[in-house]
Amino acid sequence: MNPLEHCIIPGWPAPARVKAIQTTRQGGVSAAPYDSLNLGNHVGDNPLAVERNRILLNKLLPSEPVWLEQIHGTLVANADRASCQPQADACIARHRESVCAVMTADCLPVLLCDAQGSVVGAAHAGWRGLCDGVIEATVLTMSVAPQSLMAWLGPAISQEAFEVGEEVRAAFVAIQPQAALAFTPGQSGKWFADIYALARLRLNALGVTQIYGGGHCTYREREQFFSYRRDGVTGRMGTFIWLER
């Protein structure tokens, strides 16, 4: 198995020293319903299969990634200092070869780097973390001018498949009235949320205007991506970023 054959390389004008990859569900050893490159060790998959998948992935990386215990919050870990599995939903790194990682299966992975290639970051932006400010927390922790940053939005659930309740819409609109434009009405008081548009609004408000990616749907692209909303029991993809030595 060769995960690299199936990985997505972000299409963004990042500095040459900034490296990033996005895994898909292909290229690993896990059996259904985790087939095949499941990187999550918390979803019920055979632990030996997950370990083997991570070993396959590590051949593409300069060091062991900082695996997070994600809780749909806004805490940001530092990959340069993390020695265990920190409870956080974002990660930043300034040292060469420190690998930031987030795992998703419908939630939005957001990669960040500055124009100088001095700092990188990755955020796990489910609707709750996105609403509560995980992107803002990540940008703040990177400690550079937001105007110098660029962002790449990885594969997430599309608006057509992401139906939410009125409370979700209300929470976003209470913070940013223009967020109303990212919702279209469904049935019985439900709304379809555009998580890509919501992330772009948050990034723009911070001063981050160079935004790339955002063209996939994890729910509809069954052969390429895991989707929790579609399948319930499923694996997790990984999104990784680091600075090359």
ROMAR-252656 format. One record per residue (C-alpha): chain; y, z, x; residue number from 1. Coordinates in steps of 0.001 Angstrom, whole numbers. Layout:
% ROMAR-252656
+--------+---------+---------+---------+------+
: lodren :      c2 :      c3 :      c1 : seke :
+--------+---------+---------+---------+------+
:      A :       Y :       Z :       X :  NUM :
...
+--------+---------+---------+---------+------+
END
This chain:
% ROMAR-252656
+--------+---------+---------+---------+------+
: lodren :      c2 :      c3 :      c1 : seke :
+--------+---------+---------+---------+------+
:      A :       0 :       0 :       0 :    1 :
:      A :    3522 :    -808 :    1156 :    2 :
:      A :    6298 :     747 :    -955 :    3 :
:      A :    8926 :   -1280 :     911 :    4 :
:      A :    7671 :   -4453 :    -759 :    5 :
:      A :    8706 :   -2990 :   -4101 :    6 :
:      A :   11809 :    -996 :   -3139 :    7 :
:      A :   15339 :   -1939 :   -4161 :    8 :
:      A :   17936 :   -2092 :   -1400 :    9 :
:      A :   21359 :   -1266 :   -2848 :   10 :
:      A :   23727 :   -4201 :   -2952 :   11 :
:      A :   27000 :   -2693 :   -1800 :   12 :
:      A :   29287 :   -3201 :    1222 :   13 :
:      A :   28400 :     106 :    2865 :   14 :
:      A :   28983 :     546 :    6618 :   15 :
:      A :   26073 :    -653 :    8746 :   16 :
:      A :   25079 :    2896 :    9696 :   17 :
:      A :   24580 :    3824 :    6018 :   18 :
:      A :   21017 :    3167 :    4886 :   19 :
:      A :   19600 :    3546 :    1395 :   20 :
:      A :   16546 :    2634 :    -643 :   21 :
:      A :   15514 :    2974 :   -4268 :   22 :
:      A :   11803 :    3173 :   -5034 :   23 :
:      A :   10180 :    1679 :   -8115 :   24 :
:      A :    6918 :    2714 :   -9733 :   25 :
:      A :    4997 :     197 :   -7604 :   26 :
:      A :    3412 :     569 :   -4171 :   27 :
:      A :    1604 :    3910 :   -4353 :   28 :
:      A :   -1791 :    5435 :   -5084 :   29 :
:      A :   -1332 :    7530 :   -8258 :   30 :
:      A :   -3501 :    6785 :  -11291 :   31 :
:      A :   -2197 :    6194 :  -14817 :   32 :
:      A :      44 :    7398 :  -16376 :   33 :
:      A :    1683 :    8085 :  -12992 :   34 :
:      A :     866 :    4662 :  -11562 :   35 :
:      A :    1542 :    4158 :   -8889 :   36 :
:      A :    4313 :    5417 :   -6579 :   37 :
:      A :    5004 :    8741 :   -8273 :   38 :
:      A :    7030 :   11000 :   -5978 :   39 :
:      A :    7315 :   13971 :   -8332 :   40 :
:      A :    5042 :   16943 :   -7667 :   41 :
:      A :    6098 :   18705 :  -10878 :   42 :
:      A :    4930 :   16230 :  -13538 :   43 :
:      A :    1175 :   16855 :  -13664 :   44 :
:      A :      -3 :   14210 :  -11201 :   45 :
:      A :   -2784 :   14877 :   -8705 :   46 :
:      A :   -1054 :   16736 :   -5831 :   47 :
:      A :   -3066 :   14790 :   -3259 :   48 :
:      A :   -1846 :   11504 :   -4722 :   49 :
:      A :    1761 :   12701 :   -4649 :   50 :
:      A :    1343 :   13808 :   -1039 :   51 :
:      A :    -112 :   10420 :    -119 :   52 :
:      A :    2761 :    8632 :   -1873 :   53 :
:      A :    5296 :   10706 :      54 :   54 :
:      A :    3503 :    9949 :    3322 :   55 :
:      A :    3701 :    6226 :    2523 :   56 :
:      A :    7393 :    6601 :    1730 :   57 :
:      A :    8127 :    8594 :    4880 :   58 :
:      A :    7193 :    5561 :    6961 :   59 :
:      A :   10429 :    4000 :    5659 :   60 :
:      A :   12633 :    7003 :    6427 :   61 :
:      A :   13899 :    8564 :    9668 :   62 :
:      A :   12943 :   12092 :    8615 :   63 :
:      A :   11470 :   14093 :    5750 :   64 :
:      A :   13834 :   13889 :    2756 :   65 :
:      A :   15416 :   17012 :    1348 :   66 :
:      A :   13489 :   17249 :   -1918 :   67 :
:      A :   15491 :   19089 :   -4561 :   68 :
:      A :   14401 :   21295 :   -7427 :   69 :
:      A :   16530 :   19493 :  -10005 :   70 :
:      A :   17745 :   21501 :  -12990 :   71 :
:      A :   20313 :   19176 :  -14623 :   72 :
:      A :   23133 :   21175 :  -13083 :   73 :
:      A :   25990 :   20588 :  -10659 :   74 :
:      A :   24927 :   22394 :   -7479 :   75 :
:      A :   25125 :   20328 :   -4286 :   76 :
:      A :   22790 :   20904 :   -1341 :   77 :
:      A :   23526 :   20097 :    2298 :   78 :
:      A :   20755 :   18019 :    3855 :   79 :
:      A :   21941 :   18973 :    7330 :   80 :
:      A :   21035 :   22612 :    6743 :   81 :
:      A :   18413 :   22662 :    3989 :   82 :
:      A :   15069 :   24050 :    5187 :   83 :
:      A :   13219 :   24412 :    1878 :   84 :
:      A :   13410 :   22876 :   -1594 :   85 :
:      A :   16890 :   23890 :   -2783 :   86 :
:      A :   17680 :   24212 :   -6465 :   87 :
:      A :   20351 :   21549 :   -6825 :   88 :
:      A :   21047 :   18175 :   -8431 :   89 :
:      A :   22924 :   16530 :   -5587 :   90 :
:      A :   22835 :   16395 :   -1815 :   91 :
:      A :   25204 :   15362 :     981 :   92 :
:      A :   24700 :   14712 :    4701 :   93 :
:      A :   26897 :   14189 :    7753 :   94 :
:      A :   24289 :   14396 :   10499 :   95 :
:      A :   22386 :   11323 :   11569 :   96 :
:      A :   18941 :   10914 :   10015 :   97 :
:      A :   19322 :   13721 :    7444 :   98 :
:      A :   17920 :   12126 :    4283 :   99 :
:      A :   19401 :   12910 :     855 :  100 :
:      A :   17077 :   12347 :   -2097 :  101 :
:      A :   17123 :   12551 :   -5878 :  102 :
:      A :   14323 :   11777 :   -8319 :  103 :
:      A :   14748 :   10139 :  -11724 :  104 :
:      A :   12916 :    8577 :  -14665 :  105 :
:      A :   15815 :    7531 :  -16988 :  106 :
:      A :   18567 :    9741 :  -15553 :  107 :
:      A :   21144 :    8011 :  -13374 :  108 :
:      A :   20923 :    8224 :   -9576 :  109 :
:      A :   24335 :    7872 :   -7916 :  110 :
:      A :   24719 :    7125 :   -4208 :  111 :
:      A :   28005 :    7682 :   -2375 :  112 :
:      A :   29339 :    6953 :    1095 :  113 :
:      A :   32749 :    6683 :    2735 :  114 :
:      A :   34186 :    3565 :    4349 :  115 :
:      A :   33880 :    5113 :    7822 :  116 :
:      A :   30190 :    5921 :    7403 :  117 :
:      A :   30783 :    9574 :    8208 :  118 :
:      A :   29209 :   11159 :    5117 :  119 :
:      A :   26733 :   10197 :    2406 :  120 :
:      A :   25680 :   11744 :    -876 :  121 :
:      A :   23198 :   11370 :   -3719 :  122 :
:      A :   23512 :   12803 :   -7231 :  123 :
:      A :   21042 :   13156 :  -10098 :  124 :
:      A :   23167 :   12431 :  -13163 :  125 :
:      A :   21367 :   13022 :  -16405 :  126 :
:      A :   23732 :   13243 :  -19352 :  127 :
:      A :   24106 :   17010 :  -19043 :  128 :
:      A :   24786 :   17041 :  -15315 :  129 :
:      A :   27088 :   14045 :  -15643 :  130 :
:      A :   29040 :   15738 :  -18423 :  131 :
:      A :   29248 :   19047 :  -16556 :  132 :
:      A :   30550 :   17409 :  -13371 :  133 :
:      A :   27753 :   16708 :  -10892 :  134 :
:      A :   29569 :   13623 :   -9596 :  135 :
:      A :   32808 :   15549 :   -9194 :  136 :
:      A :   30969 :   18353 :   -7371 :  137 :
:      A :   29335 :   15867 :   -5020 :  138 :
:      A :   32600 :   14118 :   -4192 :  139 :
:      A :   34316 :   17460 :   -3600 :  140 :
:      A :   31551 :   18592 :   -1240 :  141 :
:      A :   31776 :   15369 :     770 :  142 :
:      A :   35312 :   16484 :    1779 :  143 :
:      A :   36848 :   13033 :    2244 :  144 :
:      A :   39495 :   11197 :     260 :  145 :
:      A :   37833 :    9867 :   -2928 :  146 :
:      A :   39712 :    6602 :   -2440 :  147 :
:      A :   37653 :    6046 :     728 :  148 :
:      A :   34360 :    6330 :   -1147 :  149 :
:      A :   32138 :    3718 :   -2696 :  150 :
:      A :   29344 :    4327 :   -5187 :  151 :
:      A :   26093 :    2636 :   -6135 :  152 :
:      A :   24518 :    3289 :   -9534 :  153 :
:      A :   20740 :    3111 :   -9455 :  154 :
:      A :   18281 :    2306 :  -12251 :  155 :
:      A :   18779 :    4335 :  -15424 :  156 :
:      A :   18205 :    4027 :  -19150 :  157 :
:      A :   20401 :    1415 :  -20825 :  158 :
:      A :   22700 :    2028 :  -23762 :  159 :
:      A :   20418 :     139 :  -26145 :  160 :
:      A :   17607 :    2631 :  -25500 :  161 :
:      A :   19596 :    5848 :  -25062 :  162 :
:      A :   20206 :    7402 :  -28476 :  163 :
:      A :   21839 :   10843 :  -28451 :  164 :
:      A :   23248 :   13314 :  -30932 :  165 :
:      A :   26860 :   13861 :  -31939 :  166 :
:      A :   27005 :   16945 :  -29720 :  167 :
:      A :   26505 :   14786 :  -26616 :  168 :
:      A :   29295 :   12409 :  -27569 :  169 :
:      A :   31588 :   15295 :  -28454 :  170 :
:      A :   30975 :   16999 :  -25102 :  171 :
:      A :   32003 :   13900 :  -23136 :  172 :
:      A :   34985 :   13056 :  -25346 :  173 :
:      A :   36292 :   16626 :  -25079 :  174 :
:      A :   36639 :   16108 :  -21323 :  175 :
:      A :   37661 :   12439 :  -21330 :  176 :
:      A :   38893 :   10959 :  -24642 :  177 :
:      A :   38270 :    7445 :  -23287 :  178 :
:      A :   34571 :    8313 :  -23067 :  179 :
:      A :   34405 :    7444 :  -26765 :  180 :
:      A :   34311 :    3801 :  -25672 :  181 :
:      A :   30929 :    4418 :  -24021 :  182 :
:      A :   29252 :    5242 :  -27357 :  183 :
:      A :   28239 :    2968 :  -30211 :  184 :
:      A :   27085 :    4334 :  -33574 :  185 :
:      A :   23417 :    4582 :  -34423 :  186 :
:      A :   21884 :    5935 :  -37617 :  187 :
:      A :   22136 :    9364 :  -39224 :  188 :
:      A :   24923 :   10646 :  -37003 :  189 :
:      A :   23332 :    9424 :  -33793 :  190 :
:      A :   25023 :    7466 :  -31011 :  191 :
:      A :   23911 :    5099 :  -28272 :  192 :
:      A :   25321 :    6255 :  -24934 :  193 :
:      A :   26160 :    4016 :  -21990 :  194 :
:      A :   25411 :    6317 :  -19058 :  195 :
:      A :   26581 :    3677 :  -16583 :  196 :
:      A :   29984 :    3440 :  -18291 :  197 :
:      A :   30285 :    7222 :  -18454 :  198 :
:      A :   29614 :    7485 :  -14714 :  199 :
:      A :   32169 :    4770 :  -13942 :  200 :
:      A :   34772 :    6646 :  -15991 :  201 :
:      A :   34143 :    9838 :  -14027 :  202 :
:      A :   34264 :    8013 :  -10695 :  203 :
:      A :   37452 :    6166 :  -11618 :  204 :
:      A :   39103 :    9424 :  -12670 :  205 :
:      A :   38376 :   10797 :   -9201 :  206 :
:      A :   39881 :    7740 :   -7530 :  207 :
:      A :   36574 :    6037 :   -6667 :  208 :
:      A :   37060 :    2404 :   -7651 :  209 :
:      A :   34441 :     625 :   -5533 :  210 :
:      A :   31417 :     912 :   -7817 :  211 :
:      A :   28298 :   -1231 :   -7587 :  212 :
:      A :   24883 :   -1441 :   -9260 :  213 :
:      A :   24194 :    -378 :  -12809 :  214 :
:      A :   22263 :   -3401 :  -14039 :  215 :
:      A :   18771 :   -2064 :  -14786 :  216 :
:      A :   17094 :    -355 :  -17735 :  217 :
:      A :   14275 :    2039 :  -16872 :  218 :
:      A :   13168 :    2167 :  -20515 :  219 :
:      A :   12771 :   -1586 :  -21014 :  220 :
:      A :   11599 :   -2593 :  -17521 :  221 :
:      A :    8186 :   -1016 :  -17949 :  222 :
:      A :    6470 :   -2731 :  -15035 :  223 :
:      A :    9112 :   -1673 :  -12520 :  224 :
:      A :   10299 :    1794 :  -13552 :  225 :
:      A :    9109 :    5136 :  -14867 :  226 :
:      A :   10778 :    6245 :  -18115 :  227 :
:      A :   10459 :    9747 :  -19514 :  228 :
:      A :   11954 :    8734 :  -22862 :  229 :
:      A :    9533 :    5846 :  -23222 :  230 :
:      A :    6334 :    7518 :  -22019 :  231 :
:      A :    6818 :   11289 :  -22008 :  232 :
:      A :    4189 :   11936 :  -19338 :  233 :
:      A :    5223 :    9806 :  -16393 :  234 :
:      A :    6112 :    9751 :  -12698 :  235 :
:      A :    9432 :    9832 :  -10870 :  236 :
:      A :   11242 :    7303 :   -8696 :  237 :
:      A :   13241 :    8324 :   -5650 :  238 :
:      A :   16701 :    7324 :   -4461 :  239 :
:      A :   17434 :    7967 :    -770 :  240 :
:      A :   20456 :    7693 :    1513 :  241 :
:      A :   21067 :    8630 :    5155 :  242 :
:      A :   23111 :    7813 :    8235 :  243 :
:      A :   21309 :    5848 :   10906 :  244 :
:      A :   21255 :    7246 :   14436 :  245 :
+--------+---------+---------+---------+------+
END
